[in-house]
Amino acid sequence: MLSSCNWFKDVPEVGIVLSDHFKNKLYKNFDTAVYNVVFKKHLDSLKSKFSNPNTLTNYYYSNEYKPELVTRFFVNGGLDSLENYIGRSEEHGFNPDLFRYKQLGSLLAILQANKFKSIDEVYPVIADLELNAAEGLIKYNNFVYYGSINPRKLFSRYYVPVKRPDSLSVTEVLQTKDIQKLLTDIQPSSPDYHVFQGKLSKYKADSGSKSYMVKTIMVNMERLRWKLPELGDEYVQVNIPDFSLTWFKDQDTLTQMKVCVGGKREEGYADKIKQYLKSGNLDDKPKNHETPLLYSKLNSIQVNPIWNIPVSIAQSEIYWQAVRDPYYLSNSNIKVYYKGKQVMDPDTIQWSKYSREKLPFQFKQGSGEGNALGKFKFIFDNGSSIYLHDTNNKSAFSRANRAISHGCVRVEKPLQFAETLVKDKYEYDQLRMEVNLPPIDTTKMEIYRKKMAKKADTVNVYKLKPKWFGVKKPVPLIINYITAWSQNGSLQFRPDVYGLDETLWDAMKKFM
C-alpha cells in the first residue's frame, strides 16, 4: 500500500514548507514511509486521551497520515493563534489544559527552535504536534461552539432539539483552510455572553471560583453555548426561574407577563422513585410536576376549553375528592367516562370498589367558570401534554415563588396574549364575544347582544362548548431555564427553582 501512494514519491509538502521557512535543507529529507510508522505509533499511544479517537483515526487514515495542520498553519502562525485562543479559554470558564495547551506550546517551541540534528528527530515532533493540534482544535471548537454538556443527556425533561458535534462537523474543522477565521467565528456572539465574560474574572477575584455568582454565571454561559433551534425575529419565551413569559419581536418586547409553572419535584425524589418502582404502590410515588424545557410552535387557541384530566391527577387528587364528597364531580362540572362512554350519574359510583392504581375511569372537566384551565388554552405540539392556559386562581400571580402548577404554564394576561397571537381584529372580536366581552368593533354590537341573549335564555338552556381559533402564522415557543442575564447594564439573578443549575454545575466542574 505504501508504494502505491503518490505522496511517497517526492518530498512531501510538509518537508518543502519547513525547508523554505527555516532555510534548512534537512527537512527535504522527510521520508513519508518512516514518518507514517512514527505517526501511527504516537496515535495509538495518545488515543485514550483524545475525545474523538475514532474520528481522528479515520480522518488521518483517509488522508494518508499527512500532517495537514502543521503543513497549513505552522508557518503562517495559525497554530500560534490556536495556542493563543486555548490559552485564554478561562474566559469561557474552561481549563486550558483540556485542550492540550501545555503540549501544544512545548511542541511549537521545539519546532520553532529548529535545532534538529537529523530528520529522524523531526518525525516524533511533527507527529505529536499534528495530533495535539488536532485534538486541541476539535475539543476547543466543540466546547466553545456547542457547549461542553449535552443537555438532552443530562436532564430528563429537556425536549429542546440541540445541535451537537458529530463526525462530519469534526472532519470539517480538521479540513479548515483558515484556522484564524474558524477560531473567530466560533466565539459566542450573545451580548449577555460578553457581559458574563467581563464579570467572570472580577467575581472570581472577589469571591472565589465556587461562589454563587460565579457558578450561576458559568452555567448560564454554558446554556448560551448550546445550539438551540433558530427562533427567528418573533418568538415567545417562558423563563421558568423568572416565572415570566416574554414575546419578542425584532429584539424588542411586544408583551411580558407573569406565569405560574410546575411545582418542584419532591425532596429525595431519586430514592423515592426507586422505592415506588419496587412497590408499585401509588402512596410511594413521589411528586414531580416540573414543567419540561421544550421547543414548539403555538398554533391555535381553545376558548372555553375542556380539561382532559391526566391519569396522574385523577389518581392522586380527583379520586380522593370523590371519595370524600360524592357530589364533588357534578359540582365541579367533571364528567366521568368508562370505556369511552359517559357515566350519567357519577355521584353513585362506589369508589371503594376501585383501586387507584387501576382506576378504570377517565375524567373531563367541562367548559365554564369553574374550569381549571380558565377561559383560554394555548396549544402547541409536544409529547408531554403541556400547554399554556388561563386560570381561575388569579391570586397565585402575586406570589414570589410561582412554581405551583401540575406542569402546565398559567399565564397572567390570557386575553392580551390571545390578541397578540391571533393578529386579526375580526378573529379577536369573535374570541372576545365567546368569553362574554364586547367586540372592539362597535359595528358588531348587535351580534354580541344576540349571543349574550342566547346564553341568558333560561327556556332553551345554552350549553357552553369549546371553540377553536387558529393563528395566521405559528409562533415559535421556547420554555427555557435561565437564572442570570444582563439587563440595562446590570446582572439579574434568579433562584435555581428546580435545582438544574446545581446539576449542570456538577457536570461542568471537571472541565474547569
Sequence and secondary structure as in RCSB ss.txt:
>XXXX:A:sequence
MLSSCNWFKDVPEVGIVLSDHFKNKLYKNFDTAVYNVVFKKHLDSLKSKFSNPNTLTNYYYSNEYKPELVTRFFV
NGGLDSLENYIGRSEEHGFNPDLFRYKQLGSLLAILQANKFKSIDEVYPVIADLELNAAEGLIKYNNFVYYGSIN
PRKLFSRYYVPVKRPDSLSVTEVLQTKDIQKLLTDIQPSSPDYHVFQGKLSKYKADSGSKSYMVKTIMVNMERLR
WKLPELGDEYVQVNIPDFSLTWFKDQDTLTQMKVCVGGKREEGYADKIKQYLKSGNLDDKPKNHETPLLYSKLNS
IQVNPIWNIPVSIAQSEIYWQAVRDPYYLSNSNIKVYYKGKQVMDPDTIQWSKYSREKLPFQFKQGSGEGNALGK
FKFIFDNGSSIYLHDTNNKSAFSRANRAISHGCVRVEKPLQFAETLVKDKYEYDQLRMEVNLPPIDTTKMEIYRK
KMAKKADTVNVYKLKPKWFGVKKPVPLIINYITAWSQNGSLQFRPDVYGLDETLWDAMKKFM
>XXXX:A:secstr
 GGG GGGTS  HHHHHHHHHHT GGGGG  HHHHHHHHHHHHHHHGGG SSHHHHHHHHHHTTT  HHHHHHST
TSHHHHHHHHHHTGGGGT  GGGGTHHHHHHHHHHHHHT  SSHHHHHHHHHHHHHHHHHHHHHHHIIIII SS 
HHHH TTEES  B   HHHHHHHHT S HHHHHHHTS   HHHHHHHHHHHHHHHHH TTSHHHHHHHHHHHHHH
SB     SEEEEEETTTTEEEEEETTEEEEEEEEEEE    TTHHHHHHHHHHH  GGG        EEEEEEEE
EEES  EEE HHHIIIIIHHHHHH TTHHHHTTEEEEETTEEES GGG  GGGS GGG  EEEEE SSTT TTTT
EEEEE  TT   EE  S GGGGG S  EEESSSEEES HHHHHHHHH  HHHHHHHHHHTT   SSGGGHHHHHH
HHHHHH TTTT     EEEEEEEEEEEEEE   EEEETTEEEE   TTSHHHHHHHHHGGG 
